[in-house]
């Protein structure tokens, strides 16, 4: 799965971004540039799906792709070869469809994961009469959440446990066998310790990268199913964290800027209040245009200017800012171009990964 995702990224990026851009995407670097790239190259699903990815391991893996002639690397920018395209199509048959939704749920998926695994551990141990056990998560917020929800459901623990088993069994039964088995062996329950990622890799003859991504894929799918249809998956829906009202903004700093814009402040005033550079505030506005429905473009640029930039974007069919800037003969600054790019990408961001 790791190789397929990397080839997908390299293919979509068209040699316009460096290896660092791929790393920032998969690791979920909280910057407006990474967020905009995710939208621009139709890679939003892969954003932040591998937060623990080691940069040197990525470089090593990509070098292996180069040596096997699946990609070439020019000026640190990987490009897929014709043989790489063949491999991409072959791997697509193996791994698709994928249900990653990183850009939308990356902020909540780790909480979902820790709640789910600790809750399963708790109810199975309590059902077995084991009052003391070493929890798989020691985060205070996770522990408190699990204690609270266990108390709420302990009066009907037998049926509650059965309901959870049925939901997980149904979802895992619909997954590829390898993915279902990896997830199942990860679970810690009464009298059973879940395997580490390395142990899972050894057991199923997989790389640790593939194990991580298979687990994340299961969690992403469970989360989306429970969020979309809580009435069908009521037990799993317990673990879904409610999204805040900041329009899905990725960075905390952008959320603060958004609140000031909602108060009617102009960008110069926000720069003074926040003590940030104008370029940083511009990044925040671009992020808003990417993720917010009905973003008020007219606050920052006229309809006529939007149309002119959009026409150029459509003609050039590139995301290289310098090329776009030159084609517009310097009549628009980079902020205006990025803003229109972001708005355009938001309207086209219905892709499914």
FIROSE-69390 format. One record per residue: residue in three letters; x, y, z of N, C-alpha, C in turn. Coordinates in steps of 0.02 Angstrom, whole numbers, padded with zeros to 5 digits, always signed. Each point is the difference from the previous one (the first is absolute). Layout:
% residues N
ALAXYZXYZXYZ
...
END
This chain:
% residues 353
UNK+00041-00060+00000-00041+00060+00000+00043+00063+00000
UNK+00056-00002+00037+00044+00059+00004+00027+00017-00069
UNK+00022-00050-00037+00026+00013-00067-00054+00030-00045
UNK-00060-00027+00004-00054+00026-00042-00015+00073+00016
UNK-00003+00016+00064-00015+00069+00020+00055+00047-00023
UNK+00062-00020+00006+00056+00042-00023-00003+00010-00075
UNK-00013-00053-00037-00005+00007-00073-00060+00044-00019
UNK-00054-00005+00037-00058+00044-00012+00020+00072+00010
UNK+00035+00013+00055+00022+00069+00014+00046+00026-00054
UNK+00050-00039-00018+00049+00021-00050-00034+00011-00067
UNK-00046-00044-00018-00035+00008-00063-00042+00064-00001
UNK-00036+00013+00054-00044+00059+00003+00040+00065+00002
UNK+00058-00001+00032+00040+00061+00008+00035+00021-00065
UNK+00005-00045-00048+00025+00017-00068+00069+00032+00000
UNK+00042-00017+00048+00067+00029+00002+00001+00073+00021
UNK-00055+00025+00028-00004+00071+00019+00015+00011+00074
UNK+00009-00052+00037+00015+00007+00071+00056-00048+00020
UNK+00037+00019+00051+00057-00040+00023-00022-00057+00045
UNK+00048-00042+00018-00013-00056+00045-00024+00027+00068
UNK+00026+00059+00019-00023+00031+00063-00075+00013-00001
UNK-00026+00018-00059-00071+00012-00006-00041-00063+00014
UNK+00026-00057-00023-00035-00064+00012+00003-00017+00074
UNK+00059+00010+00029+00007-00013+00073-00048+00044+00040
UNK-00002+00064-00016-00044+00047+00037-00073-00020-00007
UNK-00019-00025-00059-00068-00022-00011-00018-00060+00044
UNK+00041-00053-00004-00015-00061+00036+00006+00009+00075
UNK+00050+00039+00022+00009+00013+00071-00050+00051+00027
UNK-00033+00036-00045-00050+00049+00022+00028+00064+00027
UNK+00051+00027-00034+00028+00063+00022-00054+00054-00002
UNK-00008+00035+00055-00054+00047+00007+00020+00068-00030
UNK+00000+00002-00066+00015+00063-00034-00049+00009-00058
UNK-00012+00063-00017-00047+00013-00054+00026-00026-00067
UNK+00067+00000-00010+00027-00024-00063-00013-00074-00009
UNK+00010-00040+00053-00013-00072-00004-00074-00012-00011
UNK-00041+00037+00035-00073-00006-00008-00021+00016-00071
UNK+00028+00054-00027-00018+00020-00068+00025-00052-00050
UNK+00059-00027+00010+00024-00052-00045-00045-00062+00002
UNK-00024-00018+00059-00044-00057+00006-00062+00008-00044
UNK-00027+00061+00000-00059+00014-00042+00019+00005-00073
UNK+00055+00035-00014+00018+00014-00070+00014-00064-00039
UNK+00029-00050+00034+00020-00061-00035-00045-00060+00017
UNK-00059+00015+00025-00050-00053+00016+00029-00055+00046
UNK+00031+00022+00054+00030-00046+00048-00025+00013+00071
UNK-00059+00029+00006-00025+00018+00066-00010-00060+00046
UNK-00018-00056-00029-00011-00060+00042+00062-00023+00035
UNK+00059+00012-00030+00062-00024+00028+00031+00047+00051
UNK-00030+00058+00010+00029+00049+00046+00000-00029+00072
UNK+00060-00001+00030+00009-00020+00071-00018-00072+00015
UNK+00004-00044-00050-00015-00071+00015+00060-00037+00029
UNK+00059+00034+00000+00059-00033+00026+00040+00051+00040
UNK-00026+00021+00057+00030+00053+00040+00067-00022+00030
UNK+00011-00065+00008+00062-00024+00031+00053-00019-00053
UNK-00013+00016-00062+00047-00016-00054+00068+00033+00012
UNK+00053-00040-00005+00068+00026+00008+00025+00023-00068
UNK+00026+00061-00002+00021+00030-00063+00055-00042-00034
UNK+00048-00025+00039+00054-00039-00030-00026-00066-00028
UNK-00050-00029+00032-00029-00062-00027-00036+00013-00065
UNK-00034+00057-00005-00033+00019-00062+00051+00008-00056
UNK+00055+00035+00015+00052+00011-00050+00028-00066-00024
UNK+00011-00046+00047+00027-00066-00017-00049-00039-00045
UNK-00063+00003+00017-00051-00036-00038-00005+00028-00071
UNK+00000+00066-00005-00004+00033-00065+00061-00016-00043
UNK+00058-00004+00032+00061-00019-00036-00008-00071-00029
UNK-00034-00044+00037-00013-00067-00026-00045+00002-00061
UNK-00049+00046+00000-00043+00008-00059+00041+00025-00060
UNK+00048+00044+00014+00043+00024-00055+00043-00055-00028
UNK+00030-00039+00044+00045-00054-00022-00038-00054-00039
UNK-00064-00008+00015-00039-00050-00036-00033+00030-00062
UNK+00019+00063-00016-00020+00034-00062-00075+00017-00002
UNK-00030+00006+00059-00071+00020+00002-00008+00076+00001
UNK+00053+00034+00021-00001+00073+00000+00069+00026-00020
UNK+00002+00063-00018+00064+00036-00007-00003+00059+00048
UNK+00059+00027+00016+00002+00057+00046+00045+00054-00031
UNK-00030+00058-00011+00037+00057-00028-00008+00060+00046
UNK+00056+00025+00024-00001+00057+00046-00045-00014+00061
UNK+00006-00061+00026-00037-00022+00059-00076-00006-00013
UNK-00018+00002-00064-00071-00007-00018-00012-00066-00035
UNK-00034-00047+00033-00011-00065-00032-00054+00003-00054
UNK+00011-00039-00053-00050-00007-00053-00008-00074-00016
UNK-00060-00020-00016-00014-00070-00013+00021-00018-00072
UNK+00026-00060-00010+00021-00023-00067-00057-00040-00032
UNK+00010-00020-00062-00051-00042-00033-00007-00066+00036
UNK+00057-00028+00024-00004-00062+00039-00036+00012+00066
UNK+00013+00059+00029-00035+00017+00062-00075+00005-00010
UNK-00021+00026-00058-00071+00003-00016-00030-00070-00002
UNK+00036-00047-00029-00023-00069-00004-00008-00029+00071
UNK+00049+00013+00043-00003-00024+00068-00058+00033+00038
UNK-00011+00064-00013-00055+00037+00032-00067-00031-00018
UNK-00009-00017-00063-00062-00032-00022-00008-00068+00032
UNK+00054-00038+00005-00003-00066+00031-00019+00005+00073
UNK+00032+00047+00036-00014+00009+00071-00070+00029+00011
UNK-00024+00039-00048-00067+00027+00005-00052-00056+00003
UNK+00012-00052-00040-00045-00057+00000-00001-00035+00068
UNK+00057+00001+00034+00005-00034+00064-00030+00040+00057
UNK+00010+00067+00000-00017+00040+00059-00064+00041-00005
UNK-00022+00016-00059-00060+00041-00005-00063-00043+00010
UNK-00054+00030+00027-00005+00070+00020+00031+00012+00069
UNK+00027+00060+00009+00026+00021+00064-00048+00051+00031
UNK-00001+00001+00067-00048+00042+00035+00033+00050+00047
UNK+00062+00018-00016+00034+00050+00041-00035+00068-00008
UNK-00007+00036+00055-00031+00066-00001+00039+00047+00045
UNK+00066+00000-00010+00045+00035+00046-00015+00073+00011
UNK-00013+00037-00053-00010+00072+00006-00061+00016+00043
UNK-00048-00044+00001-00063+00013+00035-00001-00026+00072
UNK+00036-00055+00013-00006-00030+00066+00067-00008+00037
UNK+00054+00028-00030+00066-00011+00031+00004+00025+00072
UNK-00037+00052+00015+00002+00028+00067-00034-00045+00052
UNK-00042-00046-00024-00041-00039+00045+00016-00075+00000
UNK+00038-00024-00050+00008-00071-00008+00041-00032+00056
UNK+00049+00035+00028+00040-00029+00054-00042-00007+00063
UNK-00044+00048+00013-00045-00005+00057-00048-00059-00010
UNK-00027-00007-00060-00044-00056-00016+00036-00066+00012
UNK+00062-00005-00024+00039-00061+00008+00011-00018+00073
UNK+00024+00048+00039+00016-00015+00070-00063-00014+00041
UNK-00053+00036-00013-00064-00014+00034-00022-00072-00015
UNK+00002-00018-00064-00025-00065-00021+00039-00057+00031
UNK+00066+00002-00005+00041-00055+00025-00003-00005+00076
UNK+00001+00057+00035-00004-00003+00073-00069-00022+00023
UNK-00051+00021-00035-00068-00019+00019-00011-00075-00008
UNK+00025-00027-00056-00005-00073-00011+00037-00037+00055
UNK+00060+00024+00017+00038-00031+00054-00037+00003+00066
UNK-00032+00056+00012-00035+00010+00064-00061-00045+00006
UNK-00044+00001-00050-00063-00038+00007+00012-00075-00001
UNK+00051-00023-00038+00013-00072-00001+00031-00023+00066
UNK+00042+00042+00030+00029-00019+00065-00052+00002+00055
UNK-00042+00051+00000-00052+00005+00050-00050-00058-00006
UNK-00017-00017-00061-00046-00055-00012+00030-00066+00025
UNK+00067-00006-00004+00034-00060+00023+00015+00002+00075
UNK-00018+00055+00033+00012+00006+00072+00069+00023+00019
UNK+00037+00028-00049+00068+00026+00014-00005+00074+00016
UNK+00008+00017+00063-00007+00069+00021+00063+00041-00011
UNK+00057-00034-00007+00063+00036-00007+00037-00024-00063
UNK+00023+00048-00040+00037-00016-00061+00040+00062-00021
UNK+00051-00010-00041+00042+00055-00023-00032+00030-00062
UNK-00024+00062+00003-00037+00029-00057+00044+00012-00060
UNK-00028-00009-00060+00038+00010-00061+00010+00074-00016
UNK-00037+00043+00034+00010+00072-00006+00001+00030+00069
UNK+00046+00047+00011+00005+00033+00065-00015+00074-00005
UNK-00027+00022-00056-00020+00070-00007-00057+00015+00047
UNK+00006+00049+00043-00052+00015+00048-00069+00012-00031
UNK-00002+00036-00057-00065+00013-00031-00032-00064-00027
UNK+00041-00046-00025-00026-00064-00025-00023-00043+00058
UNK+00040-00003+00053-00019-00040+00059-00066+00025+00030
UNK-00006+00065+00006-00062+00029+00029-00060-00014-00044
UNK+00010+00006-00066-00056-00013-00046-00023-00073+00005
UNK+00048-00046+00001-00016-00072+00004-00036-00016+00066
UNK+00025+00028+00055-00031-00012+00066-00073+00025-00001
UNK-00009+00059-00027-00067+00029-00002-00048-00042-00042
UNK+00022-00022-00058-00044-00039-00044-00009-00071+00024
UNK+00050-00027+00035-00009-00066+00029-00055+00002+00054
UNK+00003+00050+00043-00051+00007+00052-00070+00006-00029
UNK-00003+00034-00057-00065+00011-00032-00029-00065-00029
UNK+00044-00047-00019-00023-00060-00034+00009-00065+00040
UNK+00026+00005+00062+00017-00061+00036-00062-00039+00023
UNK-00057+00033+00005-00061-00036+00022-00023-00051-00052
UNK+00016+00013-00063-00018-00048-00053+00063-00022-00037
UNK+00052-00017+00038+00066-00014-00028-00001-00058-00050
UNK-00039-00052+00016-00002-00059-00043-00025+00018-00070
UNK-00057+00033-00005-00027+00017-00065+00042+00055-00034
UNK+00027+00044+00040+00043+00054-00027+00062-00030-00033
UNK+00031-00048+00032+00059-00033-00028-00017-00038-00064
UNK-00057-00033+00000-00022-00037-00059-00013+00047-00059
UNK-00031+00057+00015-00013+00050-00052+00065+00025-00031
UNK+00049+00014+00042+00064+00024-00026+00034-00053-00042
UNK-00003-00062+00023+00030-00055-00038-00033-00006-00069
UNK-00066+00004-00001-00036-00007-00064+00018+00055-00049
UNK+00005+00061+00024+00017+00056-00045+00071-00008-00028
UNK+00047-00015+00044+00069-00009-00023+00006-00060-00047
UNK-00034-00054+00017+00002-00060-00042-00028+00014-00069
UNK-00054+00037-00004-00030+00016-00065+00047+00042-00042
UNK+00031+00050+00030+00045+00044-00037+00065-00036-00020
UNK+00027-00040+00044+00061-00036-00016-00014-00055-00052
UNK-00059-00028+00003-00018-00053-00048-00004+00028-00071
UNK-00012+00066-00006-00005+00032-00065+00068+00025-00025
UNK+00051-00004+00043+00067+00023-00018+00040-00057-00030
UNK+00055+00014-00036+00045-00052-00023+00025-00041+00060
UNK+00009-00064-00010+00016-00045+00055+00063+00022+00038
UNK+00052+00020-00036+00062+00020+00032-00011+00060+00045
UNK-00037+00049-00023-00014+00059+00040-00040-00017+00062
UNK-00050-00043-00008-00042-00021+00056+00040-00037+00053
UNK+00046-00042-00023+00040-00040+00047+00049+00045+00037
UNK+00032+00046-00035+00047+00046+00032-00036+00040+00055
UNK-00059+00025-00015-00037+00039+00049-00020-00044+00060
UNK-00024-00060-00014-00023-00045+00053+00056-00018+00049
UNK+00060-00013-00027+00056-00019+00042+00030+00061+00037
UNK-00021+00059-00019+00023+00060+00035-00039+00012+00065
UNK-00059-00028+00004-00045+00012+00056+00024-00035+00063
UNK+00001+00037+00056+00014-00028+00066-00066-00009+00037
UNK-00010-00060+00026-00061-00015+00037+00015-00042+00061
UNK-00052-00026+00031+00009-00042+00060+00042-00061-00017
UNK+00058-00007+00033+00043-00058-00010+00036-00001-00067
UNK+00001+00058-00033+00033+00003-00066+00033+00068-00009
UNK+00064-00002-00018+00037+00062-00012+00007+00011-00075
UNK-00021+00058-00023+00005+00015-00071+00073+00003-00023
UNK+00012-00019-00061+00068+00000-00027+00023+00071-00017
UNK+00065+00011+00007+00029+00063-00021+00002+00002-00077
UNK+00014+00059-00028+00003+00005-00072+00057-00043-00029
UNK+00056-00003+00036+00055-00043-00023-00020-00073+00002
UNK-00034-00021+00054-00023-00069+00005-00050-00017-00055
UNK-00044+00047-00015-00048-00010-00054+00036-00006-00067
UNK+00052+00041-00010+00039-00002-00062+00032-00069-00008
UNK+00029-00026+00054+00032-00066-00001-00051-00055-00013
UNK-00057+00005+00033-00051-00052-00005-00029-00005-00070
UNK-00012+00057-00032-00033+00000-00065+00048+00014-00058
UNK+00065+00000+00015+00051+00011-00051-00012+00065-00038
UNK-00009+00053+00039-00012+00067-00027+00053+00048+00025
UNK+00006+00058-00031+00042+00052+00028-00038+00035+00056
UNK+00035+00031+00045-00032+00038+00054-00041+00057-00031
UNK+00024+00028-00056-00037+00053-00035-00069-00025-00021
UNK-00002-00060-00029-00064-00028-00022-00046-00015+00059
UNK+00028-00025+00054-00040-00013+00059-00032+00063+00026
UNK+00040+00053+00006-00027+00064+00024-00057+00024-00045
UNK+00010-00003-00065-00050+00026-00046-00063-00044-00002
UNK+00008-00065+00007-00058-00044+00003-00043+00015+00061
UNK+00033+00011+00057-00036+00017+00062-00035+00067-00008
UNK+00036+00049-00027-00030+00066-00010-00059-00004-00049
UNK+00007-00041-00051-00054-00006-00049-00064-00028+00033
UNK+00008-00050+00041-00058-00027+00036-00032+00054+00043
UNK+00041+00037+00037-00026+00051+00045-00035+00056-00039
UNK+00029+00020-00056-00031+00052-00041-00068-00023-00026
UNK-00003-00063-00020-00064-00026-00027-00052-00005+00056
UNK+00020-00026+00058-00046-00005+00057-00027+00068+00019
UNK+00046+00049+00005-00019+00067+00022-00052+00030-00048
UNK+00014-00005-00065-00046+00030-00049-00068-00035+00000
UNK+00000-00065+00007-00063-00037+00002-00042+00021+00061
UNK+00033+00004+00057-00035+00018+00062-00023+00072+00000
UNK+00041+00044-00030-00018+00070-00003-00058+00012-00048
UNK+00001-00035-00056-00052+00011-00052-00066-00033+00019
UNK+00003-00058+00032-00062-00037+00016+00002-00025+00073
UNK-00004+00046+00048+00003-00022+00071-00057-00046+00020
UNK-00056+00006-00035-00056-00044+00016+00013-00072-00020
UNK+00044-00010-00051+00018-00067-00022+00057-00029+00040
UNK+00044+00044+00026+00058-00022+00039-00001+00037+00067
UNK-00050-00011+00041-00007+00040+00062+00056-00009+00050
UNK+00029-00060+00003+00054-00012+00048+00064+00036-00021
UNK+00017-00007-00063+00060+00034-00025-00008+00075+00000
UNK-00061+00023-00009-00013+00072+00000+00017+00033+00067
UNK+00004-00040+00052+00018+00027+00066+00070+00030-00001
UNK+00044-00027-00043+00070+00020+00001+00016+00059-00045
UNK-00048+00022-00040+00010+00054-00047+00001+00066+00037
UNK+00053+00038-00009+00007+00064+00033-00036+00054-00039
UNK-00039+00041+00034-00037+00053-00032+00048+00053-00028
UNK-00013+00021-00062+00042+00050-00032-00020+00069+00026
UNK+00049+00046+00005-00014+00067+00025-00031+00043-00055
UNK-00009+00064+00014-00035+00044-00047+00046+00045-00040
UNK+00063-00020-00008+00049+00042-00036+00006-00019-00073
UNK-00050-00035-00026-00001-00014-00072+00051-00051-00022
UNK+00027-00040+00046+00047-00052-00018+00071+00026-00011
UNK+00016+00059+00027+00068+00027-00008+00051-00046+00033
UNK+00056-00008-00033+00051-00046+00024+00042+00031+00056
UNK+00024+00060-00011+00046+00029+00049-00036+00041+00053
UNK+00024-00005+00061-00029+00039+00055+00007+00075-00013
UNK+00056+00020-00029+00011+00071-00013-00050+00027-00050
UNK-00017-00040-00051-00050+00021-00049-00068+00007+00033
UNK-00015-00042+00048-00064+00005+00036-00006+00067+00036
UNK+00056+00023+00030-00001+00064+00035-00010+00058-00049
UNK+00033-00004-00058-00009+00052-00051-00072+00000-00025
UNK-00028-00058-00009-00069-00006-00024-00049+00034+00048
UNK+00011-00009+00064-00045+00031+00050+00003+00076-00004
UNK+00060+00027-00014+00007+00073-00006-00033+00026-00064
UNK+00006-00039-00054-00033+00020-00062-00076+00000+00010
UNK-00025-00048+00037-00073-00003+00014-00023+00062+00038
UNK+00047+00030+00037-00017+00061+00038+00001+00062-00045
UNK+00019-00008-00063+00000+00055-00048+00065+00038-00006
UNK+00054-00026+00029+00065+00034-00003+00033-00010-00067
UNK+00036+00051-00025+00037-00008-00063+00067-00033+00015
UNK+00035-00019-00054+00062-00038+00009+00055+00040+00034
UNK+00004+00065-00014+00051+00042+00032-00011+00001+00076
UNK-00063+00005+00021-00015+00001+00072+00017-00067+00032
UNK-00014-00054-00037+00015-00067+00027+00075-00010+00007
UNK+00038+00026-00048+00073-00004+00005+00024+00034+00064
UNK-00027+00059+00015+00021+00036+00061-00022-00037+00063
UNK-00061-00023+00001-00026-00034+00059+00038-00065+00014
UNK+00014-00038-00052+00031-00066+00010+00076+00003+00001
UNK+00028+00056-00023+00073+00006+00000+00033-00047-00049
UNK-00034-00013-00056+00026-00046-00050+00015+00038-00065
UNK+00037-00031-00044+00014+00030-00065-00063-00004-00044
UNK-00006+00046-00047-00057-00001-00045+00000-00064-00041
UNK+00059-00026-00017+00003-00062-00039-00031-00058+00038
UNK+00008+00000+00066-00030-00053+00041-00076+00005+00001
UNK-00025+00062+00006-00072+00011-00002-00028-00020-00068
UNK+00038+00016-00053-00021-00022-00067-00006-00076-00003
UNK+00048-00035+00030-00004-00073+00002-00065-00024+00033
UNK-00019+00034+00054-00061-00018+00035-00061+00010-00044
UNK-00002+00055-00036-00057+00015-00044-00004-00052-00056
UNK+00057-00018-00028+00001-00052-00052-00027-00065+00028
UNK+00019-00017+00061-00026-00061+00032-00075+00003+00007
UNK-00027+00058+00019-00073+00007+00005-00034-00011-00067
UNK+00029+00027-00053-00029-00008-00066+00000-00073-00022
UNK+00048-00038+00025+00005-00070-00018-00054-00042+00032
UNK-00016+00013+00062-00042-00047+00039-00070+00025+00016
UNK-00013+00064-00009-00064+00026+00022-00050+00009-00057
UNK-00060-00027+00007-00051+00013-00050-00022+00073+00002
UNK-00018+00027-00057-00024+00070-00004+00050+00050+00028
UNK+00064-00013-00013+00052+00047+00024-00009+00067-00036
UNK-00001+00057+00035-00012+00065-00030+00061+00028-00037
UNK+00010-00024-00061+00057+00023-00040-00001+00076-00010
UNK-00060+00029-00004-00006+00071-00015+00030+00045+00054
UNK+00016-00028+00059+00035+00039+00051+00070+00019-00024
UNK+00029-00042-00044+00071+00005-00016+00015+00011-00074
UNK-00048-00015-00044+00013+00004-00071-00066+00006-00038
UNK-00001+00038-00055-00062+00011-00036-00017-00059-00045
UNK-00063-00005-00020-00022-00054-00045+00037+00002-00066
UNK+00013+00061-00025+00035+00008-00064+00071-00028+00005
UNK+00033+00015+00056+00068-00025+00010+00001-00076+00008
UNK-00049-00027+00035-00006-00073+00008-00006-00033-00069
UNK-00043+00029-00042-00011-00028-00067+00064+00000-00041
UNK+00037+00055+00003+00062+00005-00039+00052-00051+00022
UNK+00007-00006+00065+00049-00049+00027-00023-00071-00016
UNK-00065-00013+00008-00026-00067-00014+00011-00020-00073
UNK-00010+00047-00046+00011-00014-00070+00072-00020-00013
UNK+00046+00034+00033+00071-00016-00009+00017-00068+00030
UNK-00028-00014+00058+00012-00066+00032-00024-00056-00045
UNK-00058+00010-00030-00028-00051-00044+00043-00009-00063
UNK+00027+00054-00026+00041-00003-00061+00067-00034+00014
UNK+00031+00018+00056+00067-00026+00015-00001-00072+00026
UNK-00051-00016+00039-00006-00067+00030+00063-00019+00040
UNK+00022+00046+00043+00057-00012+00044-00014+00032+00068
UNK+00037-00023+00051-00006+00031+00066+00064+00037+00018
UNK+00045+00010-00048+00061+00036+00013-00015+00075+00002
UNK+00008+00030+00058-00019+00070+00009+00039+00047-00046
UNK+00063-00013-00009+00041+00045-00040-00025+00003-00072
UNK-00017-00059-00027-00025-00002-00069-00066+00038-00006
UNK-00043-00009+00050-00065+00035-00001+00010+00075+00006
UNK+00044+00020+00047+00014+00072+00011+00026+00032-00065
UNK+00047-00034-00033+00028+00027-00062-00052+00005-00055
UNK-00043-00051-00005-00052+00000-00051-00049+00058+00010
UNK-00010+00019+00063-00045+00056+00016+00037+00067-00004
UNK+00064-00003-00021+00040+00060-00012+00008+00044+00062
UNK+00000-00032+00059+00011+00037+00061-00058+00044+00022
UNK-00059-00009-00030-00057+00042+00017-00033-00021+00066
UNK+00018-00059+00024-00028-00026+00063+00057-00026+00044
UNK-00007+00009+00066+00052-00025+00044-00012-00074+00016
UNK+00048-00030+00034-00003-00072+00014-00059-00016+00045
UNK-00017+00044+00046-00057-00013+00044-00064-00006-00040
UNK-00012+00045-00046-00060-00002-00041-00003-00064-00042
UNK+00057-00019-00027+00002-00061-00041-00015-00061+00043
UNK+00033-00004+00058-00011-00057+00045-00072-00003+00024
UNK-00029+00058+00013-00068+00003+00024-00049-00028-00052
UNK+00010+00020-00062-00044-00026-00054+00014-00074-00011
UNK+00062-00021+00003+00017-00071-00004-00038-00039+00054
UNK+00003+00025+00060-00031-00034+00057-00075-00006-00010
UNK-00031+00055-00021-00073-00001-00011-00018-00049-00055
UNK+00040-00001-00052-00011-00047-00056+00008-00072+00023
UNK+00052-00012+00040+00013-00068+00025-00056-00023+00047
UNK-00026+00047+00040-00055-00018+00045-00061-00024-00039
UNK-00015+00034-00055-00058-00018-00039+00009-00066-00037
UNK+00064-00021-00008+00015-00062-00036+00021-00055+00047
UNK-00007+00010+00065+00029-00046+00049-00046-00057+00021
UNK-00044-00020-00043-00045-00055+00017+00030-00068-00016
UNK+00067-00003-00011+00031-00063-00018-00005-00050+00056
UNK-00003-00064-00017-00002-00053+00049+00063-00042-00007
UNK+00032-00014+00058+00061-00040-00003-00013-00070+00027
END
